[in-house]
Amino acid sequence: MFDKRISVAPMMGMTDRHFRFMASLLCDKISLYTPMIHVDAIIQSDKNFLQRENKDSKAVAIQIAGNDPNAASDASKVIKNCNYNEINLNIGCPSERVQNCKVGAALMDEPETVGQMVESIKHACDLPVTIKTRLGIDDLDSYEFLCEFIETTSNYGCDHYILHARKALLNGLSPKENRTIPPINYPRVYKIKEQYSDLTIEINGEIKDINEIEEHFKYVDGVMIGREACNNPLILREINSSIYEEKPIEMTEFFEKMFEYILKESNHGTGVHFITRHMTSLFKGMPGAKEWRNLSGGIESKKSSAEDLVKSMQLFVEDRFTQH
Ligand SMILES: Cc1cc2nc3c(=O)[nH]c(=O)nc-3n(C[C@H](O)[C@H](O)[C@H](O)COP(=O)(O)O)c2cc1C
């Protein structure tokens, strides 16, 4: 574990294995998460599903959702034989669909159930178990409520929490609104770390640049970035050099590796668009940004063959990185 743990948040529809491949190239030390997967899907899916989901890459954390300790245990027995290095419990998702099944943020007021899930996962496998949650739900938003959640679940063996620094409103807000409307409260997360200094506390929510990351490290053990890593993946390269003090990958080498990956995946039947859609903002703020966005994410990227698309992207990149 690095002194400064930085991770990219689990994000449904975003942090798939193609995104994670790209993110690892830009910063090998970053911790990565799968999007949320329900424990029943893990148990019922064909045995190779989880292996396929994380093939060709370093071990990452898998985020699971559920509310049944036995099912969590069964899912963990599948997970432990695949390439994952952490099991993260989603106790923060506010979506209505998830609430109806009483998983995600709705479980914040059932800390005993969450604790029993932690315990059963720990019995089933040796992987570290972490919890990603909010500061509270609806009117259950006092500091004491959060403390009780943390104390109860840590008594069952959880010692690492990722706190999205705002509460969730379970009625009336969409998941998207729930990521912007409830106000951010970083000091509450800092206070949790101060009070529970033995626990690993990672902060999440609206973190967008290196200075902000450095500031949070004065108070907490880890920083999780979500949307900014998708909107501006090159922040990961900056983290690699500014925070981990590693030599950043040359952009030409980075693109070569991405192009190799696209061609290899395409030979295995992957639609190239599923990869290039993660690359659309790589020239954000630079000359040609719009042209690149259309090339990598526009309609042509869906219609062209992998070879043709890679050729066009190569030409664009050579033009940008060749000294004129
Ligand atoms: C498109 C999208 C999908 C998300 N899916 C998940 C998910 O599967 N599991 C989860 O715990 N959080 C999910 N989140 C929330 C993020 O993990 C993160 O907590 C949130 O975006 C706040 O961080 P940010 O302000 O840095 O983006 C998602 C967020 C977005 C934007």
Ligand as a Chemical Component Dictionary entry (heavy atoms), coordinates in Angstrom:
data_LIG
# 
_chem_comp.id                   LIG 
_chem_comp.type                 NON-POLYMER 
_chem_comp.pdbx_formal_charge   0 
_chem_comp.three_letter_code    LIG 
# 
loop_
_chem_comp_atom.comp_id 
_chem_comp_atom.atom_id 
_chem_comp_atom.alt_atom_id 
_chem_comp_atom.type_symbol 
_chem_comp_atom.charge 
_chem_comp_atom.model_Cartn_x 
_chem_comp_atom.model_Cartn_y 
_chem_comp_atom.model_Cartn_z 
_chem_comp_atom.pdbx_ordinal 
LIG C1  C1  C 0 -21.779 7.637  -14.247 1  
LIG C2  C2  C 0 -21.564 7.344  -12.788 2  
LIG C3  C3  C 0 -21.745 6.055  -12.316 3  
LIG C4  C4  C 0 -21.536 5.759  -10.967 4  
LIG N1  N1  N 0 -21.628 4.450  -10.539 5  
LIG C5  C5  C 0 -21.284 4.140  -9.258  6  
LIG C6  C6  C 0 -21.202 2.783  -8.832  7  
LIG O1  O1  O 0 -21.389 1.836  -9.591  8  
LIG N2  N2  N 0 -20.872 2.572  -7.527  9  
LIG C7  C7  C 0 -20.608 3.601  -6.651  10 
LIG O2  O2  O 0 -20.298 3.365  -5.471  11 
LIG N3  N3  N 0 -20.674 4.869  -7.036  12 
LIG C8  C8  C 0 -20.972 5.161  -8.314  13 
LIG N4  N4  N 0 -20.947 6.469  -8.733  14 
LIG C9  C9  C 0 -20.553 7.526  -7.768  15 
LIG C10 C10 C 0 -19.025 7.718  -7.803  16 
LIG O3  O3  O 0 -18.362 6.554  -7.409  17 
LIG C11 C11 C 0 -18.598 8.868  -6.877  18 
LIG O4  O4  O 0 -18.898 8.535  -5.568  19 
LIG C12 C12 C 0 -19.303 10.181 -7.225  20 
LIG O5  O5  O 0 -19.297 10.430 -8.613  21 
LIG C13 C13 C 0 -18.643 11.358 -6.485  22 
LIG O6  O6  O 0 -17.301 11.513 -6.877  23 
LIG P1  P1  P 0 -16.851 12.665 -7.950  24 
LIG O7  O7  O 0 -17.487 13.934 -7.480  25 
LIG O8  O8  O 0 -15.361 12.675 -7.878  26 
LIG O9  O9  O 0 -17.399 12.240 -9.268  27 
LIG C14 C14 C 0 -21.152 6.782  -10.062 28 
LIG C15 C15 C 0 -20.966 8.081  -10.551 29 
LIG C16 C16 C 0 -21.162 8.377  -11.904 30 
LIG C17 C17 C 0 -20.911 9.776  -12.406 31 
# 
loop_
_chem_comp_bond.comp_id 
_chem_comp_bond.atom_id_1 
_chem_comp_bond.atom_id_2 
_chem_comp_bond.value_order 
_chem_comp_bond.pdbx_ordinal 
LIG C1  C2  SING 1  
LIG C2  C3  SING 2  
LIG C2  C16 DOUB 3  
LIG C3  C4  DOUB 4  
LIG C4  N1  SING 5  
LIG C4  C14 SING 6  
LIG N1  C5  DOUB 7  
LIG C5  C6  SING 8  
LIG C5  C8  SING 9  
LIG C6  O1  DOUB 10 
LIG C6  N2  SING 11 
LIG N2  C7  SING 12 
LIG C7  O2  DOUB 13 
LIG C7  N3  SING 14 
LIG N3  C8  DOUB 15 
LIG C8  N4  SING 16 
LIG N4  C9  SING 17 
LIG N4  C14 SING 18 
LIG C9  C10 SING 19 
LIG C10 O3  SING 20 
LIG C10 C11 SING 21 
LIG C11 O4  SING 22 
LIG C11 C12 SING 23 
LIG C12 O5  SING 24 
LIG C12 C13 SING 25 
LIG C13 O6  SING 26 
LIG O6  P1  SING 27 
LIG P1  O7  DOUB 28 
LIG P1  O8  SING 29 
LIG P1  O9  SING 30 
LIG C14 C15 DOUB 31 
LIG C15 C16 SING 32 
LIG C16 C17 SING 33 
# 
